[in-house]
Amino acid sequence: MRLAFKLPLAALAAGLLSSSGALAQPAASSTPNSDIEPEAVEALKRMSAYLGTLNAFEATANATFDVALDDGQKVQFADKAVVKVQRPNGFVIERTSDHKDRRFIYDGKKLTVYSPRTSYYAQVDAPPTIRETLKAVSDQYGIELPLTDLFLWSEPDGGRADKLKSAFYVGKTTIDGVATDHYAFREQDVDWQIWITEGATPTPRRIVIDTRDDAARPQYTADLTWNTKPAFSNATFAFQPPANAMPIRLTALGK
C-alpha cells in the first residue's frame, strides 16, 4: 500500500502560526488570467490579514483523507488536529489519527515531539520565534507539523496567489450554523476549495483538497472550528514528561 495523498497546502499554519497577514501578489503579466476572479483572491487576502491579527487562538480541524492502494482503490481514514498558538513564541499541536498520535510543544526555547501511544519523546533546541522554529524543524529534521502550511498564503515571502491557475466564487452556504462564502481554486496539480466565515472574522471553516497528479484523485477534507480568545498560561506550552515517558534522540537529516 502506498500513501498517494499529498497536502500541498499542508499547515493550512506557517502563515497561521506566523505574525504576518500579507498575501504575496501574483507576478505582473501583460495578459491577465481571465480564469482568476479578483474577488476570490481578495477573499484570501482578507482572511490572511485577519488571521495575522490573532495574537492567540485555538483551531481544531476534524479531517478525513484518502489513501490510494497500488490497484487504485481508495480507503479513507480520520484525523484530528488541535493547534494552540501564542505568538510569537508558543504553540502546541496535537494530532490524533487512526494510526498514530503526536504532540508538538514549543515554548520559545525547545521543541518537544511526544508520542503518547509509545511514551517516547524527543527534545531539541529551537529558535526564539514560531516562524523560525517551523523552518528549522523542516530543514533539519524533515518534520512538517500538522496544519502549518494551511495558511501559507499569508507569508510575505511565499504566498499562494502566484500559483493559481483559476479562482472563482461558488456561492454562499452554512456550516454548523455559520454563514460562509465558498471559493474554488486550481493550481498545477491540485484543486482546492475553501469556505470562509462571512463578516468581520473571516476564518476558514472548511477545506477540501483534490490531488490531480494521481489517477486515484485522493481527497483531503477538514472542518475547522475556532476560539480566537483562548485563555492560555505558561503551563499550556510547557512539556512535563509523564512518569513512564522515555527520552530519545531526534536524528537530523543526512545523519
C-alpha positions as CSV (number, residue, x, y, z in Angstrom):
1,M,0.0,0.0,0.0
2,R,1.3,3.5,-0.7
3,L,0.1,6.9,0.5
4,A,-0.8,8.8,-2.6
5,F,-2.5,11.7,-0.9
6,K,-0.5,15.0,-0.8
7,L,-1.3,18.1,1.1
8,P,0.2,20.9,-0.9
9,L,-1.3,23.5,1.4
10,A,0.0,21.3,4.2
11,A,-0.1,23.8,7.7
12,L,-3.5,25.5,6.1
13,A,-0.5,27.4,9.6
14,A,3.3,28.9,8.5
15,G,1.0,31.9,7.9
16,L,-1.4,30.8,10.6
17,L,1.5,30.5,13.1
18,S,3.4,33.5,11.8
19,S,2.7,37.1,12.7
20,S,2.2,38.4,9.1
21,G,-1.1,38.7,7.4
22,A,0.2,39.7,4.0
23,L,-0.6,37.7,0.9
24,A,2.0,37.5,-1.8
25,Q,0.9,39.2,-5.1
26,P,0.8,37.4,-8.4
27,A,3.7,38.2,-10.7
28,A,2.9,41.1,-13.1
29,S,1.7,40.0,-16.5
30,S,0.7,41.8,-19.7
31,T,-2.0,39.1,-20.2
32,P,-4.1,38.8,-17.1
33,N,-5.6,35.3,-16.4
34,S,-9.3,35.6,-17.1
35,D,-9.8,32.4,-15.2
36,I,-8.9,34.1,-11.9
37,E,-11.6,36.2,-10.3
38,P,-10.1,39.1,-8.3
39,E,-12.9,38.6,-5.8
40,A,-11.7,35.1,-4.9
41,V,-8.1,36.3,-4.4
42,E,-9.3,39.3,-2.4
43,A,-11.2,36.9,-0.1
44,L,-7.9,35.1,0.7
45,K,-6.2,38.4,1.4
46,R,-8.9,39.4,3.8
47,M,-8.8,36.1,5.6
48,S,-5.0,36.2,5.7
49,A,-5.0,39.7,7.1
50,Y,-7.4,38.8,9.8
51,L,-5.5,35.7,10.9
52,G,-2.4,37.8,11.1
53,T,-4.1,39.9,13.8
54,L,-4.7,37.0,16.1
55,N,-2.0,37.0,18.8
56,A,-3.5,33.9,20.4
57,F,-6.0,31.3,19.1
58,E,-7.1,27.7,19.2
59,A,-8.1,25.9,16.0
60,T,-9.5,22.4,15.7
61,A,-9.6,20.5,12.4
62,N,-11.6,17.3,12.0
63,A,-10.5,15.7,8.8
64,T,-10.7,12.7,6.6
65,F,-8.1,11.7,3.9
66,D,-7.9,9.1,1.2
67,V,-5.1,6.6,0.8
68,A,-4.8,5.1,-2.7
69,L,-3.8,1.4,-2.9
70,D,-1.5,0.1,-5.6
71,D,-4.5,-1.0,-7.6
72,G,-6.1,2.4,-7.5
73,Q,-8.7,1.6,-4.8
74,K,-9.1,4.3,-2.2
75,V,-9.6,3.8,1.6
76,Q,-10.5,6.6,3.9
77,F,-9.0,7.5,7.3
78,A,-9.9,10.1,10.0
79,D,-7.5,12.7,11.5
80,K,-7.9,15.4,14.1
81,A,-5.5,18.2,14.8
82,V,-5.8,20.9,17.5
83,V,-3.5,23.9,17.3
84,K,-2.9,26.3,20.2
85,V,-0.9,29.3,19.4
86,Q,0.5,32.2,21.5
87,R,2.6,34.5,19.3
88,P,5.4,35.0,18.9
89,N,6.9,32.0,20.7
90,G,4.5,29.3,21.9
91,F,2.5,26.6,20.3
92,V,1.1,23.2,21.0
93,I,-0.1,20.9,18.1
94,E,-1.9,17.7,19.0
95,R,-2.6,15.3,16.2
96,T,-4.8,12.1,16.6
97,S,-5.4,9.8,13.8
98,D,-6.3,6.1,13.1
99,H,-2.6,5.3,13.0
100,K,-0.7,7.4,15.5
101,D,-0.9,10.3,18.0
102,R,1.7,13.1,18.1
103,R,2.2,16.1,20.3
104,F,4.4,19.0,19.3
105,I,5.2,21.5,22.0
106,Y,7.2,24.7,21.6
107,D,7.9,27.1,24.5
108,G,10.2,29.6,22.8
109,K,13.4,27.6,23.7
110,K,12.8,24.0,22.9
111,L,10.6,21.9,20.6
112,T,9.3,18.6,22.0
113,V,8.0,15.8,19.9
114,Y,5.9,13.3,22.0
115,S,4.2,10.1,21.1
116,P,1.5,9.3,23.7
117,R,1.0,5.7,22.4
118,T,4.6,4.7,22.8
119,S,5.6,7.2,25.6
120,Y,8.7,8.2,23.7
121,Y,9.7,11.9,23.4
122,A,12.5,13.9,21.9
123,Q,13.6,17.5,22.6
124,V,15.7,19.8,20.5
125,D,16.8,23.4,21.0
126,A,14.7,25.8,19.0
127,P,14.9,29.4,17.7
128,P,13.1,32.2,19.6
129,T,10.1,32.5,17.2
130,I,7.5,30.3,15.8
131,R,8.3,31.1,12.2
132,E,12.0,30.3,12.7
133,T,11.2,27.1,14.5
134,L,8.9,25.8,11.8
135,K,11.6,26.3,9.2
136,A,14.3,24.8,11.3
137,V,12.4,21.6,12.1
138,S,11.5,21.2,8.4
139,D,15.0,21.9,7.2
140,Q,16.9,20.0,9.9
141,Y,14.6,17.1,10.7
142,G,12.2,16.9,7.8
143,I,9.2,17.4,10.2
144,E,6.2,19.1,8.6
145,L,3.8,19.9,11.5
146,P,0.1,19.4,11.0
147,L,-1.7,22.5,9.6
148,T,1.4,24.6,9.4
149,D,1.1,25.2,5.6
150,L,-2.7,25.5,5.6
151,F,-2.4,29.3,5.6
152,L,0.9,29.5,3.7
153,W,-0.6,32.3,1.5
154,S,-0.2,34.8,4.4
155,E,3.6,34.6,4.3
156,P,5.1,37.8,2.8
157,D,7.8,35.8,1.0
158,G,5.8,32.9,-0.4
159,G,2.1,33.2,-0.7
160,R,-0.1,31.0,-3.0
161,A,-1.6,33.7,-5.2
162,D,1.2,33.3,-7.9
163,K,0.5,29.6,-8.1
164,L,-3.2,29.9,-9.1
165,K,-4.4,28.7,-12.5
166,S,-8.0,29.6,-11.7
167,A,-10.1,31.0,-8.9
168,F,-13.8,31.7,-8.6
169,Y,-16.6,32.3,-6.2
170,V,-19.0,29.4,-5.8
171,G,-21.7,30.8,-3.5
172,K,-23.0,31.2,0.0
173,T,-23.6,28.2,2.3
174,T,-23.9,27.5,6.0
175,I,-21.6,25.2,8.0
176,D,-22.6,24.3,11.6
177,G,-24.9,27.3,11.7
178,V,-22.2,29.7,10.5
179,A,-22.7,31.7,7.2
180,T,-19.8,31.2,4.9
181,D,-18.6,32.1,1.4
182,H,-17.4,29.2,-0.8
183,Y,-14.5,29.6,-3.2
184,A,-12.7,27.2,-5.5
185,F,-9.1,27.3,-6.8
186,R,-6.9,25.4,-9.2
187,E,-3.1,25.0,-9.1
188,Q,-0.8,22.9,-11.3
189,D,-1.5,19.5,-9.7
190,V,-4.2,20.3,-7.2
191,D,-7.8,21.6,-6.9
192,W,-8.8,23.1,-3.6
193,Q,-11.9,24.7,-2.1
194,I,-12.3,26.9,1.0
195,W,-15.3,28.1,2.9
196,I,-14.7,31.4,4.8
197,T,-16.8,32.9,7.5
198,E,-18.7,36.0,6.4
199,G,-18.3,39.3,8.1
200,A,-15.5,40.8,10.3
201,T,-14.0,37.5,11.4
202,P,-13.1,35.7,8.1
203,T,-11.8,32.4,9.4
204,P,-11.6,29.3,7.2
205,R,-14.3,26.8,8.2
206,R,-13.8,24.0,5.6
207,I,-11.1,22.9,3.3
208,V,-11.3,20.4,0.5
209,I,-8.2,19.4,-1.4
210,D,-8.1,17.1,-4.5
211,T,-4.7,15.8,-5.8
212,R,-4.9,15.7,-9.6
213,D,-1.5,14.2,-10.3
214,D,-2.6,10.8,-9.1
215,A,-5.1,8.8,-11.2
216,A,-7.0,7.9,-8.0
217,R,-7.6,11.6,-7.2
218,P,-7.2,11.2,-3.4
219,Q,-9.0,13.8,-1.4
220,Y,-8.5,15.6,2.0
221,T,-11.4,17.3,3.7
222,A,-11.2,19.3,7.0
223,D,-13.8,21.1,9.0
224,L,-12.4,23.8,11.3
225,T,-13.6,25.4,14.5
226,W,-12.1,28.5,16.1
227,N,-11.5,30.0,19.5
228,T,-10.0,33.4,18.9
229,K,-9.9,34.4,22.6
230,P,-8.4,31.5,24.4
231,A,-7.2,31.6,28.0
232,F,-3.6,30.2,27.9
233,S,-1.0,30.1,30.6
234,N,2.7,29.4,30.6
235,A,1.9,25.8,31.5
236,T,0.0,25.4,28.2
237,F,3.3,25.4,26.3
238,A,5.4,23.6,28.9
239,F,6.1,19.8,28.5
240,Q,6.2,17.7,31.6
241,P,7.2,14.1,30.7
242,P,4.8,11.5,32.2
243,A,6.4,9.2,34.7
244,N,6.7,6.4,32.2
245,A,8.0,8.6,29.3
246,M,11.3,7.7,27.7
247,P,13.6,10.3,26.0
248,I,15.0,9.5,22.6
249,R,17.2,11.5,20.2
250,L,15.8,13.3,17.2
251,T,18.0,12.5,14.2
252,A,18.8,15.3,11.8
253,L,18.5,14.7,8.1
254,G,21.6,13.3,6.5
255,K,22.9,11.7,9.7
